[in-house]
Amino acid sequence: MPNADILIKNANELVTLKGPNCPRAKKQMSELSVIAKGCIAIKDGKILAVGKNLKYKAEKVIDASGKTVMPGFVDPHTHVVFAGSREFELDMKLKGLSYMEILEKGGGILYTVNETRKATEESLFKQSCKRLDAMLAHGTTTCEAKSGYGLNTNTELKILKVQKKLNEKHNMEVVSTFLGAHAIPKGYNADRYTNMIIDEMLPKTKGLARFCDVFCEKGVFTVEQSRKILKAGKTYGLTPKIHADEIFGTGGAELAAEVRAISADHLLMSSDQGLEQMAKKCIIGVLLPGTPFSLMLEKYGAGRKIIDAGVPVALATDINPNCWTENMQFIIQLACLNMKMTPAEAITAATFNAACAIKASNKIGSLEKGKQADVIILDCPNHKFIPYHFGVNLVETVIKKGELIQTQ
């Protein structure tokens, strides 16, 4: 009998996500490749075997009877490194103030920028570790993390260094994105700051980031400015990502297709033409239902429409001081209840397609032989319970790279 480190057996549903190793769209998003009464064997951080009635001698045997086993969640859009909180804005939101009005009263992103600039690397690391701990406890085993709360060279680099340290020291796997183009700092206009990003910041990102993102939005960065930044990022080996069409339809989806971004994120106001172009070039649409929820917006984005248009969809928390949630289960629930995605589509979006959105689907996002053993066990009988039983943490056990990290 072969040896394993961990054997999980008798899963009521073993949700493998086995399938093509490319972003899944339309009907493919509903194909979870579920094994009833499934087993998974793990050794040396990798998946040895997946199937039924596996015969392995293991140091740790976990009976998952009545439970659901699936890949760890992948969160492909976060702003997890920041200082300070903005709970004082809630009263303003409830009184009907817009985001721009809150910004004028000293809130918004520039408040967070000021707090983050003042924070030390050590302080940012400790605060971020606490958030990553909560994410891990709720089943997220890999996340993307963006800079963007510095808006000057020193602080942007400070955030990127913290993200690198988090990836090295924390159990969570952290993939880093440079987002110097998150807002326009005081004392600059957009063109001057764009040039600063290109000439001063981007050359210093070597070894600190894999992606370059930009907030392409009315009143922030135009399509032309965004194009310049993303093309410059490519010269430094950074793959483009775009905050696209969140508040206004500015042509962000079209730009994502033009520059062949790995993903376009938000898409609340994207045009049909933009979505069609994204679908043709297999650009992943990362939807962030927690954002309109926290902003109390009526429009959640047409998740059903985007999937039907052929865009491969991923889901993410967008964790930041204005959308503070570490819980991907909650995001799946919002996607189903408010974006009209099915449970199967939402799970694909939170696992395999999310891994594609950070160029990691070759090792995570599905449970297949040879892949990294990132596995979660949920105390529920099937995958449909995740959006059905909301308001609690259903994750009972987390395994990261074959290591048992946390159990309730």
Helices and strands as residue ranges (DSSP letters): E 3-15, G 26-30, E 34-43, E 46-52, E 57-63, E 68-71, E 73-75, H 89-94, H 99-104, H 109-118, H 121-137, E 140-146, H 153-169, E 173-181, H 190-196, I 197-201, G 202-204, E 211-216, H 223-235, E 239-244, H 252-259, E 263-266, H 272-280, E 284-287, H 290-295, H 303-308, E 313-315, H 328-339, H 343-350, H 352-356, E 375-378, H 385-388, E 395-400, E 403-407
